[in-house]
């Protein structure tokens, strides 16, 4: 789970920006969208393999 600690003097907008960046790095939103609908197991395997290939580059 993404957590952002607000430092003294840091604006709320800055904290929101940092939270969004952390969510993007952890791929929380992408995983949520993927899980919101059913995927056939063969499609899920193909997507995972493609994602692993992209990370290896």
Phi, psi and omega in degrees: 000137181283132178229140177231126178263125180277123180273154178302131179089353179275137182283160178294323179298320178295321179293320178295319179298317179294322179295316178298320180295318178296319178297320179293320179295322181273357178058040181292314183292319179298317179295322179296314180296321180295321183280349184284347177225159183282138174239139175295148181303324180293322178291319179298317178299317181297318179294319179296319179295318178296319179295319178297321179295319181292323180292328182290336182291000000 
